[in-house]
Amino acid sequence: MFVERLTQAVELQVKNEGAQEHVLEEMALTNANEQCKAAILSLPMDPAPALDDMLHVCTQKVPFMTAHLNHSSRDDSDHRKELPQQMPCHHPKEEQRVSCGIRLDIGHLNAL
């Protein structure tokens, strides 16, 4: 998992444990996509959210935010189309993964 690899890289390069957590949290917020940033910034800032809090809010809120964006960006003509006689049945995949949208380039950690 990405977060585990990132955590290992930070632990190897940042020796102060308090600083490790701070670096992980800052990198997560800085490199998150727009939906995840909005979800993370919706968390209370006092006390500052931990990385687990950030990941949790992204997995909980981002799917709904994305669905809302897709719904609100539809063309008005879509509302006027007739529905088919029979709606296709949706079968969810056995395992669906939700991406929190945090993407980092671990290479720049070497500078720490």
Summary of the structure (lengths in Angstrom):
residues: 112
radius of gyration: 19.0
end to end distance: 22.2
largest distance: 63.3
contacts: 236
relative contact order: 0.18
helix: 60%
strand: 2%
